[in-house]
Amino acid sequence: MVSDNVHHSVHIPQWKKDEVEEIKNLISSSGSVGIVGVVGIPSNQLQLMRKNLRGLANIRVYRNNLIFRALDKSSENVKQLNKYVDDQTALLFSSENPFKLQKILERGRTAAPIKAGGIAPKEIVVQKGPTSFPPGPIVGELQGAGIPAGIEGGKVVIRETRVVAKKGDVVDAKLASILSRLAIYPVDLGLDLRVVYEKGTIYESKLLAIDETKYSNDITQAAQRAFNLSVNAAYPAKATIVTLLAKAASQSRNLAINAEILIPDIINVLLAKANVQMLSVAMIAKAKDTNAVGNKLKENIS
């Protein structure tokens, strides 16, 4: 009996296969592989970011399903990157280490105007003061956007500081236009580094965001504490041996002086100490009986 079932093979376009292979090859040939978010970044701005990163990192945008397919065909460690592929995603390939990549991308962030219908990423404040606008319809437009404005000295001024949007508010077209004209750019535009894979290790962005000044200060402080502990515990180490020897020499010298041990290194100190003690006794004796001290000694204590 001939089966009525007809088996159909799913045809995958060659260009998709080629892109999957391209992704796999880039992953295997790159020291670091990053997953970055590109949500809200205009194509022209993304092209500029690519240009600025040339020689440091290669930014490639693929369809998410092709990225998933390429990652699934990679090593077990690389497969874990799948969970970071979401929404609008790009891949970053570089020979730089993850921490330097984070720093490079942070330096590349820029302030950008908010678009009509955009969500305020933070509280947006219009500060009191003069503007560059001459008197005209702009006064009514500012007031229409909830910004108190007037004319003073032939210039349009903002009469009081005003919060025009709170974090999470939807910014309408009228306010978005005014903010742009006032050169108030509340959007922090840049590549959103989610994760970096390097040599079998996955680094999430929160681990890469390091305060370098604090990190350096912490290391310096830790080194100083370790040095002090080693010295106080008299633990000999390469970094502390000179200090320990100097400390030991100083302590042994003080011990010899206080114990009045006659050795060449401190004989002058002991003689000076004895002389001071002798003069002190002479002064006490003279105070009780002036004839108790010889004339020559009197000259030294007078």
N, C-alpha and C positions, 0 to 999 in steps of 0.2 A: 504494500500500500504506500502510495506516495504522499508524504506529508504536505498539508496545505499551508504550513508555516513558511513564511519567506523571511530570511534573515537579512537585515540591512546593516551595513557597517557605517558608522558615523564618519563622515568625511570632515577632516580638519584641514582648513586652508593652509597652504604651504607657508604663507607669510607668518601665520601664528606659530607654526613649528619653528620657523627661523628665529622668531623673537624669543621663544622659550630657550632655544639653544644659545642665543646671544646672552640672555640673562645668566644662564648657567656658567657660560665661559667668563663673563665679567665677574661673577661671584668667586670662581676658582682662581682667577688671576689677580684679584685685588686684595691688598692687605687688610682693608677694612670695608665692611658693607653696612650702609646705613639705611634705615627706613625713615623717610621724612614725609610730613604732611604738607600739602600745598593748597589747602583749602583757602579760598578767598584771594589767592595770588593771581593777578591778571597775567595773561600769557606774555605780554611785553615785559612785565616786571620779572617774570620767571626767566626769560631769555637774558635779561640783564644780570640776574643772579648767576646764571650759568657762565656768562662771560667773566664776571668778577672772580669766579671760582676756578677758572681755567688754570691748569697746572697744579691745582691743589686737590680738586675733586671733580668727578664726572657725574652730573645729574641727569638721570634718564627717567622719562615718564612712560609707563606701560599700562595696559589694562590690568586691573587687579586680578582677573581670572588667569591671565598669563603669568603674572608674578606668582600666584599660588601654585600653578603647574610647575614652574621652574624650581621653586623652593621644595616642592614635594619630591622632585627628582634629584635633590641635593643630599648632602650628608644629614645625619640625624640632628646634629646641632643646628645646622642651617634651617632645617624644617621648622624649628621653634620660632623663627621670625614670622611665620604665617599669622600668628595671633596679633601682630602689630600692623598688619596690612588692612586698612579700613578707610572708607570714604575716599577722598582724593589723595593718592599716594604716589610718591616718586622714590626711586632707588638712588642711593649715593654710593659711588665707588671711589676709593682713595687709597693712597699708600700711607697717609697720616694716621697717627694713633687716635683712638676715640676721644680722648680728652682735648687734643689739639683741634679735632674736627668740631667739637662742641664750641670751643672758643672762637674758631673761624666763623661759624654760622651765627654766633651771637653778635660778633662785630659787624656782620652783614645786615643786621636788622635795621629797618628804617621806619620813621613815622609816616603814616599815610592818611589821607582824608577818608572819612567814613561815607559810605554810599547810602542813598535813600533806601530805607527799609533795613539797614544794617542794625545789628545789635551792639549797643554801647559796651565796649570791653571794660570800661571803668567809668567812674564818675567824670562827667565832662563839665568843666567850669569855664565860663567866660569872665575874664578879669576886668575890673573897673579901670578906666583910663581912656586916653585918646586913641583914635584909629587913623588910618591913612586916607580915609574916605572924605571927599568934599561933600558939602551939603547936597542932598538930593533924595531920591526915592529910597535909598538905602536905609534911611532913618525908619521909615514905615516898615521895611522888610525886617529890620532888626526887632522892632517892637512886635511885629507879627509873629516872630519866632520866640517871643517871650523874653527878649533882651531889652532892658530899659536903656534907651538911647536918646540923645538930643544933640544940639549944635552949640558949641562953645568955641569962640575965637576963630570962627570960620572953618572948624573941623567937626566931624561927627565924633562924639565921645560916648563911651559906655558909662552910664551914670552910677552903676553899682555892680559889684561882683555877683554873678548869678549862676547857680547850678542849673544847667539846661537839660541834663539827662543823667540819670543814675545808672549804675552798672546793670545791664540786662534790659534796659529800655530799648524799644524800637525807635530809631531816629527817622523822622519823616523827611520828605524831600525838601521842604522849606528850611528846616534846621540844618540838614546836611549841606545845602547850598551856602547858607550863611557861615557855617563853621569853616568851610573850604575858603570862602572869601576872606575870612578873618585869619587865615593860615593856622587854624587850630586842627591838628592832625592827631586824632585819638587812637588810631589803629596802629598797632605794633606789627609791622609787616616783615615777614621773614620765613625761612624754611623751619618747620617745626620738627626738630630731630626727636624721633620717638625712641630709637634704639640703634645701637651699633654692634655689629658682630666682628670680632677679631680673634683669630687663632683659637677657635673653639669656645670662646667666652662671649656672652651676651651682656652688653652694658646698657641698661635703661638710662634715659636722659637724666633722671633725678640723681643718678650716681655720678654723672659727668659734670653737673653744674657745681663747680668748686669755686669758693671764694679764695682766690690765690693769695691775697694779702693775709687773710686769717690762717690759711693753711701754712704759709711761710712762718707766720708768728708762732703758730702752735709747734712747729718743728723746732724753731729756735728756743722756745720756752722748754720744750721737752729735753732738748740737748743740754740746756743750762742746768736743769734739775738733775739730769743723769750725771753731769759733771760734778755738781755739788754733792750728790749722794756718794759718788765714788771717792771724792776727796774726804768727806766727813767719815766715811767707813774705812778709810785708809786702804782702799782697794786699788792695787796698782794696775793701770791700763796705759796704753800708748798715749792717749790724750791727756792723762792726768799725772803721769810719772814725774814730770818736771815740777809741777805744783806740789806733789807729795814730798819730793826730795827737799824742795825749798821750805815747806812747812816743817818737815822733820828737822832740818838744819836749824831753823828758827827756834823750835821748841827745845832742842838739845842745848842750844846756846843759852836760852833763858833759864833752863834747868841748871846749867853749870854756873851761871851768874848768881842765881838765888841760893844755890848750895855752896857757893864760894869754892869751887873746884879750881885749883891752880893749873891752868893749861895755857900754852902760848897764845891761842886765839883770843882769849878774853882777859889776859893779865892786865892790860891797860884799863879795861872797864872796871876790874876789881880794885885796882889802885885808885881810880877816880872815885869809885863808890866809897872806899875806905877813907879817902881824903875828905869827902863830903860829910861822912859820919864823924870824923875827927873834928872838923870845924864846928859841927853842930854841938858836939860835947863841949868844945872849948867855949862856945858862946854861952852855954848854960852855966859852965863853971865861972866864967867872967862875971856873969850877972850876979852870982852869989858872992864872989870874992875876986876883985880886980887883980889881986896879986897872985891868983892861982894860975894865971896864964902869962907866959913869957912875952917880952916886948915884940919880938919878931912875929909871933903868932897873933898878937893883938892887931898888928898892921893888916893881917889877912882877914880879920873878922870885924874890923871897925866899920 
